[in-house]
Amino acid sequence: MKTEYFLGANSPRGFYSLYDGFIDPKRDELRIIKAGPGSGKSTFMRIIAEKAEKKGLETELIRCSGDPDF
């Protein structure tokens, strides 16, 4: 199953954020992929998600409004 969502959005009432509930530091692991713009971070993660889905694993895609491929 694939779940897709944004963690934040601008709304008529201001910025709405889901960032605080994104990770439970006591239970979850966090890996950070850091590199300059256009280096392939989003493409790399998209490929990993596609391969995971093909194996029947659940995926969560956190969309970025700045990603031109979205």
N, C-alpha and C positions, 0 to 999 in steps of 0.2 A: 504494500500500500504506500502511496506517495501522498504526503501532506505538504502543501505549499502555503506560505504566508509571509507577511511583512511584520517586522517587530515594532515599527513605528509609522505614524502617519500624521500629516497635518490635517486638521479638521476645522470646521467652523468654530469649535470651542478651544482651539489651540492644538498643541502637539499631543498626540496620544501614544503612549509607550508601553510595550510589553517586554522591554529589555530586562526589567528587574526579575521577572519570573522565568527567564529563558534558561538559566542554569542553576542547579542546586549544588553548591560547592562541596557539600558533604557526600553527594551521590554520583555526580557527573564528572567526566573528564573533559578537559578543554584543550584543544590543539589549535594553535594560532598559525596561520599561513600568512606571512608578511612579505611583501615585495612591492615594487613600484607599479604604477599604472601600466596596463597593457602587457604585463609579464606572464599572464595565463592562469592567475589564481582561480578565477571563476570557471574557466574552461576545465581546469584540473578537477575542481570539485564536482562539476557537472558530469564529467566522465566517471568519477567514482560512484556518484549516485546512480547513473545509468547501469553500470555493472552490478551494483548492489540490487537494483530492482530486477534485473534479469535473473539473479540468483534467488529471487523471492524474498529479499530482505525489505524491511520497512525503511523508508527514507523520509527525512524532513528537509525541505528546501526553504531556506530563509531568503526571500527575495530582496534584492537591493534595487531601489528606484534608479540608481546610477548605472545599472548594468544595461548596456545597449542591446544585449541579446535576449532580454526578458520579454 
